[in-house]
């Protein structure tokens, strides 16, 4: 049975992009594929969402672009985290963990 497709809450895509780029630069299609793989197919980010997010993050100074030849021999824009992007990743990751812990507490039935 194929995995259920999930809708990302507002702002989550940027956090996932930052996490995907933490260890190595990647081009847009590679980011999309990595998110799909890591989520076991539950997250399939469309180009119409991904590229505007990448451009916003680039304008905010979170990502730095670099044109390279991709693995299929084409010119591709690779993105890497800037120092500001690394800081944003830490802040957003901490906030996400706190939020999910709070929601989990609320969703967990109380033991009486």
Backbone as XML, in Angstrom:
<?xml version="1.0"?>
<chain id="A" units="angstrom">
  <residue number="1" name="UNK">
    <atom name="N" x="0.845" y="-1.176" z="0.000"/>
    <atom name="CA" x="0.000" y="0.000" z="0.000"/>
    <atom name="C" x="0.891" y="1.240" z="0.000"/>
  </residue>
  <residue number="2" name="UNK">
    <atom name="N" x="0.657" y="2.184" z="-0.929"/>
    <atom name="CA" x="1.507" y="3.386" z="-0.979"/>
    <atom name="C" x="1.301" y="4.263" z="0.247"/>
  </residue>
  <residue number="3" name="UNK">
    <atom name="N" x="2.350" y="5.008" z="0.636"/>
    <atom name="CA" x="2.214" y="5.872" z="1.818"/>
    <atom name="C" x="1.213" y="6.995" z="1.570"/>
  </residue>
  <residue number="4" name="UNK">
    <atom name="N" x="0.544" y="7.400" z="2.623"/>
    <atom name="CA" x="-0.392" y="8.521" z="2.546"/>
    <atom name="C" x="0.387" y="9.807" z="2.300"/>
  </residue>
  <residue number="5" name="UNK">
    <atom name="N" x="-0.091" y="10.624" z="1.379"/>
    <atom name="CA" x="0.552" y="11.909" z="1.106"/>
    <atom name="C" x="0.147" y="12.903" z="2.182"/>
  </residue>
  <residue number="6" name="UNK">
    <atom name="N" x="1.110" y="13.629" z="2.706"/>
    <atom name="CA" x="0.869" y="14.552" z="3.804"/>
    <atom name="C" x="0.946" y="16.001" z="3.331"/>
  </residue>
  <residue number="7" name="UNK">
    <atom name="N" x="0.113" y="16.839" z="3.916"/>
    <atom name="CA" x="0.172" y="18.282" z="3.691"/>
    <atom name="C" x="1.124" y="18.875" z="4.726"/>
  </residue>
  <residue number="8" name="UNK">
    <atom name="N" x="2.047" y="19.703" z="4.292"/>
    <atom name="CA" x="2.984" y="20.334" z="5.224"/>
    <atom name="C" x="2.348" y="21.556" z="5.864"/>
  </residue>
  <residue number="9" name="UNK">
    <atom name="N" x="2.436" y="21.684" z="7.186"/>
    <atom name="CA" x="1.979" y="22.924" z="7.828"/>
    <atom name="C" x="2.804" y="24.112" z="7.327"/>
  </residue>
  <residue number="10" name="UNK">
    <atom name="N" x="2.207" y="25.278" z="7.329"/>
    <atom name="CA" x="2.869" y="26.509" z="6.873"/>
    <atom name="C" x="4.237" y="26.668" z="7.542"/>
  </residue>
  <residue number="11" name="UNK">
    <atom name="N" x="5.252" y="26.952" z="6.750"/>
    <atom name="CA" x="6.593" y="27.192" z="7.283"/>
    <atom name="C" x="7.444" y="25.953" z="7.449"/>
  </residue>
  <residue number="12" name="UNK">
    <atom name="N" x="6.859" y="24.780" z="7.351"/>
    <atom name="CA" x="7.603" y="23.535" z="7.574"/>
    <atom name="C" x="8.570" y="23.242" z="6.436"/>
  </residue>
  <residue number="13" name="UNK">
    <atom name="N" x="8.196" y="23.593" z="5.215"/>
    <atom name="CA" x="9.041" y="23.293" z="4.065"/>
    <atom name="C" x="10.425" y="23.922" z="4.223"/>
  </residue>
  <residue number="14" name="UNK">
    <atom name="N" x="10.484" y="25.148" z="4.703"/>
    <atom name="CA" x="11.789" y="25.796" z="4.877"/>
    <atom name="C" x="12.662" y="25.031" z="5.863"/>
  </residue>
  <residue number="15" name="UNK">
    <atom name="N" x="12.080" y="24.577" z="6.954"/>
    <atom name="CA" x="12.833" y="23.789" z="7.934"/>
    <atom name="C" x="13.370" y="22.518" z="7.288"/>
  </residue>
  <residue number="16" name="UNK">
    <atom name="N" x="12.550" y="21.842" z="6.499"/>
    <atom name="CA" x="12.980" y="20.598" z="5.865"/>
    <atom name="C" x="14.071" y="20.844" z="4.821"/>
  </residue>
  <residue number="17" name="UNK">
    <atom name="N" x="13.979" y="21.943" z="4.104"/>
    <atom name="CA" x="15.032" y="22.297" z="3.146"/>
    <atom name="C" x="16.337" y="22.564" z="3.883"/>
  </residue>
  <residue number="18" name="UNK">
    <atom name="N" x="16.277" y="23.333" z="4.952"/>
    <atom name="CA" x="17.487" y="23.614" z="5.735"/>
    <atom name="C" x="18.121" y="22.325" z="6.232"/>
  </residue>
  <residue number="19" name="UNK">
    <atom name="N" x="17.305" y="21.414" z="6.748"/>
    <atom name="CA" x="17.830" y="20.146" z="7.264"/>
    <atom name="C" x="18.465" y="19.326" z="6.142"/>
  </residue>
  <residue number="20" name="UNK">
    <atom name="N" x="17.837" y="19.316" z="4.985"/>
    <atom name="CA" x="18.350" y="18.550" z="3.848"/>
    <atom name="C" x="19.721" y="19.071" z="3.406"/>
  </residue>
  <residue number="21" name="UNK">
    <atom name="N" x="19.944" y="20.362" z="3.535"/>
    <atom name="CA" x="21.204" y="20.970" z="3.092"/>
    <atom name="C" x="22.255" y="21.050" z="4.193"/>
  </residue>
  <residue number="22" name="UNK">
    <atom name="N" x="21.957" y="20.510" z="5.364"/>
    <atom name="CA" x="22.893" y="20.645" z="6.488"/>
    <atom name="C" x="24.276" y="20.073" z="6.174"/>
  </residue>
  <residue number="23" name="UNK">
    <atom name="N" x="24.359" y="18.962" z="5.478"/>
    <atom name="CA" x="25.636" y="18.288" z="5.302"/>
    <atom name="C" x="26.268" y="18.450" z="3.925"/>
  </residue>
  <residue number="24" name="UNK">
    <atom name="N" x="25.448" y="18.774" z="2.918"/>
    <atom name="CA" x="26.025" y="18.942" z="1.584"/>
    <atom name="C" x="25.122" y="19.798" z="0.706"/>
  </residue>
  <residue number="25" name="UNK">
    <atom name="N" x="25.724" y="20.557" z="-0.207"/>
    <atom name="CA" x="24.930" y="21.340" z="-1.160"/>
    <atom name="C" x="24.118" y="20.407" z="-2.058"/>
  </residue>
  <residue number="26" name="UNK">
    <atom name="N" x="23.010" y="20.912" z="-2.555"/>
    <atom name="CA" x="22.141" y="20.103" z="-3.407"/>
    <atom name="C" x="21.361" y="21.022" z="-4.334"/>
  </residue>
  <residue number="27" name="UNK">
    <atom name="N" x="20.976" y="20.511" z="-5.486"/>
    <atom name="CA" x="20.122" y="21.271" z="-6.400"/>
    <atom name="C" x="18.665" y="20.985" z="-6.059"/>
  </residue>
  <residue number="28" name="UNK">
    <atom name="N" x="17.760" y="21.771" z="-6.629"/>
    <atom name="CA" x="16.350" y="21.674" z="-6.284"/>
    <atom name="C" x="15.762" y="20.289" z="-6.427"/>
  </residue>
  <residue number="29" name="UNK">
    <atom name="N" x="16.009" y="19.646" z="-7.578"/>
    <atom name="CA" x="15.462" y="18.310" z="-7.787"/>
    <atom name="C" x="16.017" y="17.330" z="-6.756"/>
  </residue>
  <residue number="30" name="UNK">
    <atom name="N" x="17.305" y="17.471" z="-6.428"/>
    <atom name="CA" x="17.926" y="16.605" z="-5.422"/>
    <atom name="C" x="17.310" y="16.803" z="-4.046"/>
  </residue>
  <residue number="31" name="UNK">
    <atom name="N" x="16.991" y="18.050" z="-3.704"/>
    <atom name="CA" x="16.333" y="18.342" z="-2.426"/>
    <atom name="C" x="14.982" y="17.646" z="-2.384"/>
  </residue>
  <residue number="32" name="UNK">
    <atom name="N" x="14.220" y="17.791" z="-3.456"/>
    <atom name="CA" x="12.904" y="17.168" z="-3.547"/>
    <atom name="C" x="12.997" y="15.650" z="-3.403"/>
  </residue>
  <residue number="33" name="UNK">
    <atom name="N" x="13.942" y="15.048" z="-4.098"/>
    <atom name="CA" x="14.124" y="13.604" z="-4.021"/>
    <atom name="C" x="14.531" y="13.150" z="-2.620"/>
  </residue>
  <residue number="34" name="UNK">
    <atom name="N" x="15.410" y="13.916" z="-1.994"/>
    <atom name="CA" x="15.873" y="13.567" z="-0.640"/>
    <atom name="C" x="14.718" y="13.606" z="0.356"/>
  </residue>
  <residue number="35" name="UNK">
    <atom name="N" x="13.872" y="14.640" z="0.248"/>
    <atom name="CA" x="12.715" y="14.734" z="1.138"/>
    <atom name="C" x="11.772" y="13.556" z="0.919"/>
  </residue>
  <residue number="36" name="UNK">
    <atom name="N" x="11.580" y="13.177" z="-0.327"/>
    <atom name="CA" x="10.728" y="12.041" z="-0.641"/>
    <atom name="C" x="11.306" y="10.748" z="-0.051"/>
  </residue>
  <residue number="37" name="UNK">
    <atom name="N" x="12.609" y="10.548" z="-0.225"/>
    <atom name="CA" x="13.267" y="9.345" z="0.297"/>
    <atom name="C" x="13.217" y="9.285" z="1.816"/>
  </residue>
  <residue number="38" name="UNK">
    <atom name="N" x="13.607" y="10.390" z="2.466"/>
    <atom name="CA" x="13.673" y="10.402" z="3.931"/>
    <atom name="C" x="12.304" y="10.234" z="4.579"/>
  </residue>
  <residue number="39" name="UNK">
    <atom name="N" x="11.239" y="10.659" z="3.872"/>
    <atom name="CA" x="9.884" y="10.533" z="4.422"/>
    <atom name="C" x="9.209" y="9.237" z="3.982"/>
  </residue>
  <residue number="40" name="UNK">
    <atom name="N" x="9.969" y="8.350" z="3.343"/>
    <atom name="CA" x="9.442" y="7.087" z="2.824"/>
    <atom name="C" x="8.269" y="7.315" z="1.880"/>
  </residue>
  <residue number="41" name="UNK">
    <atom name="N" x="8.383" y="8.372" z="1.076"/>
    <atom name="CA" x="7.390" y="8.664" z="0.064"/>
    <atom name="C" x="6.201" y="9.486" z="0.522"/>
  </residue>
  <residue number="42" name="UNK">
    <atom name="N" x="6.138" y="9.826" z="1.787"/>
    <atom name="CA" x="4.986" y="10.575" z="2.309"/>
    <atom name="C" x="5.031" y="12.050" z="1.919"/>
  </residue>
  <residue number="43" name="UNK">
    <atom name="N" x="6.233" y="12.590" z="1.678"/>
    <atom name="CA" x="6.363" y="13.997" z="1.293"/>
    <atom name="C" x="6.870" y="14.081" z="-0.138"/>
  </residue>
  <residue number="44" name="UNK">
    <atom name="N" x="6.020" y="14.566" z="-1.015"/>
    <atom name="CA" x="6.408" y="14.796" z="-2.396"/>
    <atom name="C" x="6.201" y="16.278" z="-2.672"/>
  </residue>
  <residue number="45" name="UNK">
    <atom name="N" x="7.280" y="17.027" z="-2.554"/>
    <atom name="CA" x="7.220" y="18.480" z="-2.690"/>
    <atom name="C" x="7.200" y="18.836" z="-4.171"/>
  </residue>
  <residue number="46" name="UNK">
    <atom name="N" x="6.200" y="19.580" z="-4.566"/>
    <atom name="CA" x="6.045" y="19.989" z="-5.953"/>
    <atom name="C" x="6.977" y="21.165" z="-6.268"/>
  </residue>
  <residue number="47" name="UNK">
    <atom name="N" x="7.394" y="21.260" z="-7.523"/>
    <atom name="CA" x="8.276" y="22.345" z="-7.952"/>
    <atom name="C" x="7.659" y="23.710" z="-7.688"/>
  </residue>
  <residue number="48" name="UNK">
    <atom name="N" x="6.344" y="23.803" z="-7.803"/>
    <atom name="CA" x="5.652" y="25.068" z="-7.579"/>
    <atom name="C" x="5.724" y="25.543" z="-6.137"/>
  </residue>
  <residue number="49" name="UNK">
    <atom name="N" x="6.065" y="24.660" z="-5.220"/>
    <atom name="CA" x="6.278" y="25.026" z="-3.818"/>
    <atom name="C" x="7.762" y="25.139" z="-3.497"/>
  </residue>
  <residue number="50" name="UNK">
    <atom name="N" x="8.544" y="24.210" z="-4.038"/>
    <atom name="CA" x="9.964" y="24.128" z="-3.700"/>
    <atom name="C" x="10.752" y="25.343" z="-4.178"/>
  </residue>
  <residue number="51" name="UNK">
    <atom name="N" x="10.649" y="25.674" z="-5.456"/>
    <atom name="CA" x="11.501" y="26.733" z="-5.997"/>
    <atom name="C" x="11.180" y="28.116" z="-5.437"/>
  </residue>
  <residue number="52" name="UNK">
    <atom name="N" x="9.915" y="28.472" z="-5.238"/>
    <atom name="CA" x="9.658" y="29.752" z="-4.561"/>
    <atom name="C" x="10.246" y="29.788" z="-3.151"/>
  </residue>
  <residue number="53" name="UNK">
    <atom name="N" x="10.191" y="28.659" z="-2.439"/>
    <atom name="CA" x="10.773" y="28.601" z="-1.089"/>
    <atom name="C" x="12.286" y="28.783" z="-1.167"/>
  </residue>
  <residue number="54" name="UNK">
    <atom name="N" x="12.939" y="28.118" z="-2.113"/>
    <atom name="CA" x="14.386" y="28.262" z="-2.265"/>
    <atom name="C" x="14.761" y="29.708" z="-2.581"/>
  </residue>
  <residue number="55" name="UNK">
    <atom name="N" x="14.005" y="30.351" z="-3.446"/>
    <atom name="CA" x="14.301" y="31.747" z="-3.806"/>
    <atom name="C" x="14.091" y="32.686" z="-2.615"/>
  </residue>
  <residue number="56" name="UNK">
    <atom name="N" x="13.023" y="32.455" z="-1.840"/>
    <atom name="CA" x="12.790" y="33.264" z="-0.625"/>
    <atom name="C" x="13.953" y="33.101" z="0.345"/>
  </residue>
  <residue number="57" name="UNK">
    <atom name="N" x="14.376" y="31.866" z="0.547"/>
    <atom name="CA" x="15.456" y="31.589" z="1.486"/>
    <atom name="C" x="16.778" y="32.185" z="1.007"/>
  </residue>
  <residue number="58" name="UNK">
    <atom name="N" x="16.983" y="32.188" z="-0.299"/>
    <atom name="CA" x="18.184" y="32.806" z="-0.867"/>
    <atom name="C" x="18.156" y="34.315" z="-0.620"/>
  </residue>
  <residue number="59" name="UNK">
    <atom name="N" x="17.007" y="34.950" z="-0.866"/>
    <atom name="CA" x="16.880" y="36.399" z="-0.634"/>
    <atom name="C" x="17.092" y="36.752" z="0.836"/>
  </residue>
  <residue number="60" name="UNK">
    <atom name="N" x="16.680" y="35.873" z="1.740"/>
    <atom name="CA" x="16.846" y="36.117" z="3.178"/>
    <atom name="C" x="18.258" y="35.820" z="3.664"/>
  </residue>
  <residue number="61" name="UNK">
    <atom name="N" x="19.119" y="35.324" z="2.788"/>
    <atom name="CA" x="20.504" y="35.053" z="3.157"/>
    <atom name="C" x="20.706" y="33.728" z="3.858"/>
  </residue>
  <residue number="62" name="UNK">
    <atom name="N" x="19.732" y="32.827" z="3.782"/>
    <atom name="CA" x="19.846" y="31.522" z="4.437"/>
    <atom name="C" x="20.576" y="30.513" z="3.554"/>
  </residue>
  <residue number="63" name="UNK">
    <atom name="N" x="20.498" y="30.727" z="2.242"/>
    <atom name="CA" x="21.126" y="29.830" z="1.273"/>
    <atom name="C" x="22.019" y="30.623" z="0.342"/>
  </residue>
  <residue number="64" name="UNK">
    <atom name="N" x="23.071" y="29.974" z="-0.105"/>
    <atom name="CA" x="23.987" y="30.559" z="-1.068"/>
    <atom name="C" x="23.985" y="29.661" z="-2.305"/>
  </residue>
  <residue number="65" name="UNK">
    <atom name="N" x="23.720" y="30.243" z="-3.497"/>
    <atom name="CA" x="23.678" y="29.426" z="-4.712"/>
    <atom name="C" x="25.048" y="29.305" z="-5.378"/>
  </residue>
  <residue number="66" name="UNK">
    <atom name="N" x="25.206" y="28.248" z="-6.137"/>
    <atom name="CA" x="26.442" y="28.006" z="-6.875"/>
    <atom name="C" x="26.079" y="27.166" z="-8.098"/>
  </residue>
  <residue number="67" name="UNK">
    <atom name="N" x="26.399" y="27.652" z="-9.284"/>
    <atom name="CA" x="26.105" y="26.892" z="-10.504"/>
    <atom name="C" x="27.171" y="25.839" z="-10.711"/>
  </residue>
  <residue number="68" name="UNK">
    <atom name="N" x="26.711" y="24.594" z="-10.963"/>
    <atom name="CA" x="27.613" y="23.461" z="-11.203"/>
    <atom name="C" x="26.996" y="22.558" z="-12.262"/>
  </residue>
  <residue number="69" name="UNK">
    <atom name="N" x="27.805" y="21.623" z="-12.709"/>
    <atom name="CA" x="27.306" y="20.581" z="-13.599"/>
    <atom name="C" x="26.769" y="19.456" z="-12.712"/>
  </residue>
  <residue number="70" name="UNK">
    <atom name="N" x="25.504" y="19.079" z="-12.943"/>
    <atom name="CA" x="24.875" y="18.034" z="-12.127"/>
    <atom name="C" x="25.343" y="16.653" z="-12.570"/>
  </residue>
  <residue number="71" name="UNK">
    <atom name="N" x="24.895" y="15.635" z="-11.849"/>
    <atom name="CA" x="25.282" y="14.259" z="-12.144"/>
    <atom name="C" x="24.814" y="13.803" z="-13.531"/>
  </residue>
  <residue number="72" name="UNK">
    <atom name="N" x="23.798" y="14.471" z="-14.098"/>
    <atom name="CA" x="23.347" y="14.106" z="-15.452"/>
    <atom name="C" x="23.951" y="15.013" z="-16.522"/>
  </residue>
  <residue number="73" name="UNK">
    <atom name="N" x="24.958" y="15.818" z="-16.150"/>
    <atom name="CA" x="25.691" y="16.629" z="-17.107"/>
    <atom name="C" x="25.065" y="17.972" z="-17.447"/>
  </residue>
  <residue number="74" name="UNK">
    <atom name="N" x="24.055" y="18.375" z="-16.714"/>
    <atom name="CA" x="23.392" y="19.656" z="-16.978"/>
    <atom name="C" x="23.834" y="20.703" z="-15.963"/>
  </residue>
  <residue number="75" name="UNK">
    <atom name="N" x="23.743" y="21.967" z="-16.375"/>
    <atom name="CA" x="24.024" y="23.075" z="-15.466"/>
    <atom name="C" x="22.886" y="23.157" z="-14.446"/>
  </residue>
  <residue number="76" name="UNK">
    <atom name="N" x="23.217" y="23.182" z="-13.177"/>
    <atom name="CA" x="22.192" y="23.227" z="-12.128"/>
    <atom name="C" x="22.635" y="24.179" z="-11.027"/>
  </residue>
  <residue number="77" name="UNK">
    <atom name="N" x="21.653" y="24.818" z="-10.415"/>
    <atom name="CA" x="21.915" y="25.726" z="-9.300"/>
    <atom name="C" x="21.915" y="24.898" z="-8.013"/>
  </residue>
  <residue number="78" name="UNK">
    <atom name="N" x="23.078" y="24.801" z="-7.394"/>
    <atom name="CA" x="23.214" y="24.079" z="-6.124"/>
    <atom name="C" x="23.092" y="25.087" z="-4.992"/>
  </residue>
  <residue number="79" name="UNK">
    <atom name="N" x="22.429" y="24.677" z="-3.934"/>
    <atom name="CA" x="22.237" y="25.537" z="-2.774"/>
    <atom name="C" x="23.011" y="24.963" z="-1.598"/>
  </residue>
  <residue number="80" name="UNK">
    <atom name="N" x="23.619" y="25.862" z="-0.821"/>
    <atom name="CA" x="24.268" y="25.435" z="0.417"/>
    <atom name="C" x="23.845" y="26.398" z="1.516"/>
  </residue>
  <residue number="81" name="UNK">
    <atom name="N" x="23.931" y="25.926" z="2.751"/>
    <atom name="CA" x="23.571" y="26.757" z="3.893"/>
    <atom name="C" x="24.620" y="27.824" z="4.125"/>
  </residue>
  <residue number="82" name="UNK">
    <atom name="N" x="24.165" y="29.007" z="4.446"/>
    <atom name="CA" x="25.056" y="30.063" z="4.916"/>
    <atom name="C" x="25.139" y="29.934" z="6.444"/>
  </residue>
  <residue number="83" name="UNK">
    <atom name="N" x="25.958" y="30.747" z="7.057"/>
    <atom name="CA" x="26.014" y="30.749" z="8.528"/>
    <atom name="C" x="24.636" y="31.119" z="9.085"/>
  </residue>
  <residue number="84" name="UNK">
    <atom name="N" x="23.972" y="32.085" z="8.448"/>
    <atom name="CA" x="22.622" y="32.461" z="8.859"/>
    <atom name="C" x="21.637" y="31.314" z="8.700"/>
  </residue>
  <residue number="85" name="UNK">
    <atom name="N" x="21.827" y="30.509" z="7.659"/>
    <atom name="CA" x="20.980" y="29.338" z="7.444"/>
    <atom name="C" x="21.186" y="28.293" z="8.524"/>
  </residue>
  <residue number="86" name="UNK">
    <atom name="N" x="22.427" y="28.120" z="8.947"/>
    <atom name="CA" x="22.709" y="27.151" z="10.032"/>
    <atom name="C" x="22.070" y="27.612" z="11.342"/>
  </residue>
  <residue number="87" name="UNK">
    <atom name="N" x="22.160" y="28.910" z="11.601"/>
    <atom name="CA" x="21.538" y="29.460" z="12.811"/>
    <atom name="C" x="20.023" y="29.283" z="12.746"/>
  </residue>
  <residue number="88" name="UNK">
    <atom name="N" x="19.436" y="29.578" z="11.591"/>
    <atom name="CA" x="17.988" y="29.424" z="11.400"/>
    <atom name="C" x="17.571" y="27.965" z="11.579"/>
  </residue>
  <residue number="89" name="UNK">
    <atom name="N" x="18.382" y="27.038" z="11.073"/>
    <atom name="CA" x="18.096" y="25.612" z="11.234"/>
    <atom name="C" x="18.051" y="25.234" z="12.705"/>
  </residue>
  <residue number="90" name="UNK">
    <atom name="N" x="19.014" y="25.694" z="13.482"/>
    <atom name="CA" x="19.035" y="25.383" z="14.925"/>
    <atom name="C" x="17.802" y="25.958" z="15.617"/>
  </residue>
  <residue number="91" name="UNK">
    <atom name="N" x="17.477" y="27.210" z="15.313"/>
    <atom name="CA" x="16.334" y="27.857" z="15.957"/>
    <atom name="C" x="15.017" y="27.185" z="15.579"/>
  </residue>
  <residue number="92" name="UNK">
    <atom name="N" x="14.835" y="26.935" z="14.286"/>
    <atom name="CA" x="13.586" y="26.313" z="13.845"/>
    <atom name="C" x="13.465" y="24.879" z="14.351"/>
  </residue>
  <residue number="93" name="UNK">
    <atom name="N" x="14.579" y="24.146" z="14.398"/>
    <atom name="CA" x="14.552" y="22.765" z="14.905"/>
    <atom name="C" x="14.146" y="22.740" z="16.373"/>
  </residue>
  <residue number="94" name="UNK">
    <atom name="N" x="14.721" y="23.631" z="17.161"/>
    <atom name="CA" x="14.368" y="23.717" z="18.586"/>
    <atom name="C" x="12.893" y="24.058" z="18.758"/>
  </residue>
  <residue number="95" name="UNK">
    <atom name="N" x="12.411" y="25.041" z="18.001"/>
    <atom name="CA" x="11.005" y="25.446" z="18.090"/>
    <atom name="C" x="10.092" y="24.289" z="17.667"/>
  </residue>
  <residue number="96" name="UNK">
    <atom name="N" x="10.465" y="23.564" z="16.619"/>
    <atom name="CA" x="9.650" y="22.441" z="16.144"/>
    <atom name="C" x="9.573" y="21.344" z="17.202"/>
  </residue>
  <residue number="97" name="UNK">
    <atom name="N" x="10.706" y="21.021" z="17.820"/>
    <atom name="CA" x="10.711" y="19.983" z="18.861"/>
    <atom name="C" x="9.815" y="20.375" z="20.040"/>
  </residue>
  <residue number="98" name="UNK">
    <atom name="N" x="9.895" y="21.626" z="20.462"/>
    <atom name="CA" x="9.050" y="22.093" z="21.574"/>
    <atom name="C" x="7.573" y="22.026" z="21.197"/>
  </residue>
  <residue number="99" name="UNK">
    <atom name="N" x="7.257" y="22.446" z="19.985"/>
    <atom name="CA" x="5.867" y="22.415" z="19.530"/>
    <atom name="C" x="5.343" y="20.980" z="19.465"/>
  </residue>
  <residue number="100" name="UNK">
    <atom name="N" x="6.112" y="20.073" z="18.866"/>
    <atom name="CA" x="5.628" y="18.694" z="18.739"/>
    <atom name="C" x="5.515" y="18.012" z="20.103"/>
  </residue>
  <residue number="101" name="UNK">
    <atom name="N" x="6.394" y="18.338" z="21.029"/>
    <atom name="CA" x="6.264" y="17.785" z="22.379"/>
    <atom name="C" x="4.981" y="18.263" z="23.047"/>
  </residue>
  <residue number="102" name="UNK">
    <atom name="N" x="4.678" y="19.549" z="22.893"/>
    <atom name="CA" x="3.456" y="20.100" z="23.488"/>
    <atom name="C" x="2.214" y="19.477" z="22.861"/>
  </residue>
  <residue number="103" name="UNK">
    <atom name="N" x="2.206" y="19.344" z="21.542"/>
    <atom name="CA" x="1.049" y="18.744" z="20.862"/>
    <atom name="C" x="0.904" y="17.283" z="21.266"/>
  </residue>
  <residue number="104" name="UNK">
    <atom name="N" x="2.009" y="16.569" z="21.374"/>
    <atom name="CA" x="1.961" y="15.162" z="21.795"/>
    <atom name="C" x="1.365" y="15.037" z="23.191"/>
  </residue>
  <residue number="105" name="UNK">
    <atom name="N" x="1.751" y="15.937" z="24.085"/>
    <atom name="CA" x="1.176" y="15.906" z="25.439"/>
    <atom name="C" x="-0.340" y="16.082" z="25.400"/>
  </residue>
  <residue number="106" name="UNK">
    <atom name="N" x="-0.797" y="16.973" z="24.542"/>
    <atom name="CA" x="-2.237" y="17.233" z="24.447"/>
    <atom name="C" x="-2.962" y="16.053" z="23.809"/>
  </residue>
  <residue number="107" name="UNK">
    <atom name="N" x="-2.354" y="15.418" z="22.817"/>
    <atom name="CA" x="-3.002" y="14.315" z="22.110"/>
    <atom name="C" x="-2.942" y="12.996" z="22.868"/>
  </residue>
  <residue number="108" name="UNK">
    <atom name="N" x="-2.046" y="12.888" z="23.832"/>
    <atom name="CA" x="-1.915" y="11.657" z="24.604"/>
    <atom name="C" x="-3.001" y="11.609" z="25.674"/>
  </residue>
  <residue number="109" name="UNK">
    <atom name="N" x="-3.780" y="10.518" z="25.682"/>
    <atom name="CA" x="-4.840" y="10.423" z="26.693"/>
    <atom name="C" x="-4.255" y="10.465" z="28.108"/>
  </residue>
  <residue number="110" name="UNK">
    <atom name="N" x="-4.959" y="11.145" z="28.976"/>
    <atom name="CA" x="-4.522" y="11.228" z="30.376"/>
    <atom name="C" x="-4.817" y="9.907" z="31.078"/>
  </residue>
  <residue number="111" name="UNK">
    <atom name="N" x="-3.903" y="9.534" z="31.947"/>
    <atom name="CA" x="-4.117" y="8.351" z="32.764"/>
    <atom name="C" x="-4.777" y="8.808" z="34.046"/>
  </residue>
  <residue number="112" name="UNK">
    <atom name="N" x="-5.898" y="8.222" z="34.377"/>
    <atom name="CA" x="-6.624" y="8.615" z="35.594"/>
    <atom name="C" x="-6.592" y="7.532" z="36.623"/>
  </residue>
</chain>
